[in-house]
């Protein structure tokens, strides 16, 4: 039973890391899009990128934190003796 739960937690952790990578990739792509749109002024650039960057970093940070929490749960389950 523990092995099945550990596998499920591992799959969820992989999905969370993918979400974190996609969120990071999203704001990087937006950064390039802003340059392609001709926005070179630092103040204008930051005003457009700041909301996207904040959301992307927040999603990535939350996903990574949840992944570490699930890792600790998984480690505790592995240490428990099987019944």
C-alpha positions as CSV (number, residue, x, y, z in Angstrom):
1,X,0.0,0.0,0.0
2,X,2.8,2.4,0.9
3,X,4.5,1.8,-2.5
4,X,1.4,2.8,-4.4
5,X,1.0,6.0,-2.4
6,X,4.7,6.8,-2.8
7,X,4.4,6.4,-6.6
8,X,1.3,8.6,-6.7
9,X,3.1,11.3,-4.7
10,X,6.1,11.0,-7.1
11,X,3.9,11.5,-10.1
12,X,2.2,14.5,-8.5
13,X,5.7,15.9,-7.7
14,X,6.7,15.5,-11.3
15,X,3.6,17.4,-12.4
16,X,4.4,20.2,-9.9
17,X,7.9,20.5,-11.3
18,X,6.6,20.7,-14.8
19,X,4.1,23.4,-13.7
20,X,7.0,25.4,-12.2
21,X,9.1,25.0,-15.4
22,X,6.2,26.1,-17.6
23,X,5.5,29.1,-15.3
24,X,9.1,30.2,-15.5
25,X,9.2,29.6,-19.3
26,X,6.0,31.7,-19.7
27,X,7.5,34.9,-18.2
28,X,10.8,34.4,-20.1
29,X,8.8,34.2,-23.4
30,X,6.9,37.3,-22.4
31,X,10.1,39.1,-21.8
32,X,11.2,38.3,-25.4
33,X,7.8,39.2,-26.7
34,X,8.0,42.7,-25.1
35,X,11.3,43.3,-26.9
36,X,9.8,42.1,-30.2
37,X,6.9,44.5,-29.7
38,X,9.5,47.3,-29.6
39,X,9.2,48.1,-25.8
40,X,12.8,49.1,-24.8
41,X,12.0,51.8,-22.2
42,X,12.9,50.3,-18.8
43,X,9.9,51.8,-17.1
44,X,7.4,50.7,-19.7
45,X,9.0,47.2,-20.0
46,X,8.9,46.7,-16.2
47,X,5.3,47.8,-16.0
48,X,4.2,45.2,-18.5
49,X,6.4,42.4,-17.3
50,X,6.0,42.9,-13.5
51,X,2.5,41.3,-13.2
52,X,3.4,38.4,-15.5
53,X,6.7,37.9,-13.7
54,X,5.1,38.0,-10.2
55,X,2.4,35.5,-11.2
56,X,5.0,33.2,-12.8
57,X,7.3,33.3,-9.9
58,X,4.5,32.8,-7.4
59,X,3.2,29.7,-9.3
60,X,6.7,28.3,-9.6
61,X,7.6,28.9,-5.9
62,X,4.3,27.4,-4.6
63,X,4.7,24.4,-6.9
64,X,8.2,23.8,-5.7
65,X,7.3,24.2,-2.1
66,X,4.4,21.7,-2.5
67,X,6.8,19.3,-4.2
68,X,9.1,19.5,-1.2
69,X,6.3,18.9,1.2
70,X,5.1,15.9,-0.7
71,X,8.7,14.7,-0.7
72,X,8.8,14.8,3.1
73,X,5.5,12.9,3.3
74,X,6.9,10.3,0.8
75,X,10.1,9.9,2.9
76,X,8.0,9.4,6.1
77,X,5.9,6.8,4.3
78,X,9.0,4.9,3.2
79,X,10.4,4.8,6.7
80,X,7.2,3.4,8.2
81,X,7.1,-0.4,8.5
82,X,4.7,-2.2,6.2
83,X,1.6,-3.8,7.8
